[in-house]
C-alpha cells in the first residue's frame, strides 16, 4: 500500500469547501483558490470569532426545540449581522 499524500487531510477539507491558506515568504498566510500542494506550508483558514458566533446563531435559529418567536429573534439578529459585513 502506498503512503498517503503529505497534504491528504487538507486536500480532503479543500474538496469539501474549506479555504486553504499557504504561508508566504513574508510570513503571512494567504488564501488560495487552487492550492499547488507542493512542499509549502498549508493550513485550513481559521474561523474568526464572528464566523463561529454566526454559525452558532444559525444552528440556534433553525433548531426545532426553540419556539418560533425565539427562532425569529435569532434569524433577525443574523440578518442584522450579515448587513454589517
C-alpha positions as CSV (number, residue, x, y, z in Angstrom):
1,X,0.0,0.0,0.0
2,X,1.4,3.4,-0.9
3,X,1.9,6.2,1.6
4,X,-0.9,8.9,1.7
5,X,-0.1,12.3,0.2
6,X,1.6,14.7,2.6
7,X,-1.4,17.0,2.5
8,X,-4.2,14.4,2.1
9,X,-6.3,15.7,5.0
10,X,-6.0,19.3,3.8
11,X,-6.8,18.2,0.2
12,X,-10.0,16.4,1.5
13,X,-11.0,19.5,3.5
14,X,-10.4,21.7,0.5
15,X,-12.6,19.4,-1.6
16,X,-15.3,19.7,1.0
17,X,-15.2,23.5,0.7
18,X,-12.6,24.6,3.3
19,X,-10.5,27.7,2.5
20,X,-6.8,26.7,2.3
21,X,-4.0,29.1,3.1
22,X,-0.3,29.0,2.3
23,X,2.4,30.6,4.3
24,X,4.1,33.2,2.2
25,X,7.8,34.2,2.3
26,X,6.7,37.3,4.2
27,X,5.3,35.2,7.0
28,X,1.7,36.0,6.1
29,X,-1.0,33.3,5.5
30,X,-2.6,33.8,2.0
31,X,-5.9,32.3,0.8
32,X,-5.6,30.0,-2.2
33,X,-8.2,29.3,-4.8
34,X,-6.2,26.4,-6.3
35,X,-3.5,25.1,-3.9
36,X,-0.5,23.6,-5.6
37,X,0.0,21.0,-2.8
38,X,3.8,21.3,-3.1
39,X,6.2,21.3,-0.1
40,X,4.9,24.7,1.1
41,X,3.2,25.1,4.5
42,X,-0.6,24.9,4.2
43,X,-3.4,25.1,6.6
44,X,-7.2,25.4,6.8
45,X,-8.1,29.1,7.2
46,X,-9.1,29.6,10.9
47,X,-12.5,30.9,11.5
48,X,-12.9,34.3,13.1
49,X,-14.8,34.7,16.3
50,X,-17.6,36.4,14.3
51,X,-17.8,33.3,12.0
52,X,-18.0,31.0,15.0
53,X,-20.8,33.2,16.5
54,X,-22.7,33.3,13.3
55,X,-22.5,29.5,12.9
56,X,-23.8,29.0,16.4
57,X,-26.6,31.5,15.9
58,X,-27.6,29.8,12.7
59,X,-27.9,26.5,14.5
60,X,-29.9,28.2,17.3
61,X,-32.2,30.0,14.8
62,X,-33.1,26.7,13.0
63,X,-33.3,24.3,15.9
64,X,-36.7,22.7,16.2
65,X,-36.7,22.8,20.0
66,X,-37.0,26.5,20.2
67,X,-40.2,28.4,19.9
68,X,-41.0,30.2,16.6
69,X,-40.6,33.6,18.4
70,X,-37.1,32.6,19.7
71,X,-36.1,31.4,16.3
72,X,-37.4,34.6,14.6
73,X,-35.4,36.7,17.1
74,X,-32.2,34.7,16.2
75,X,-33.0,35.0,12.4
76,X,-33.5,38.7,12.8
77,X,-30.2,39.1,14.6
78,X,-28.5,37.1,11.9
79,X,-29.9,39.4,9.2
80,X,-28.5,42.4,11.1
81,X,-25.1,40.9,11.4
82,X,-25.0,40.0,7.8
83,X,-26.0,43.5,6.8
84,X,-22.9,44.8,8.6
85,X,-20.4,42.7,6.6
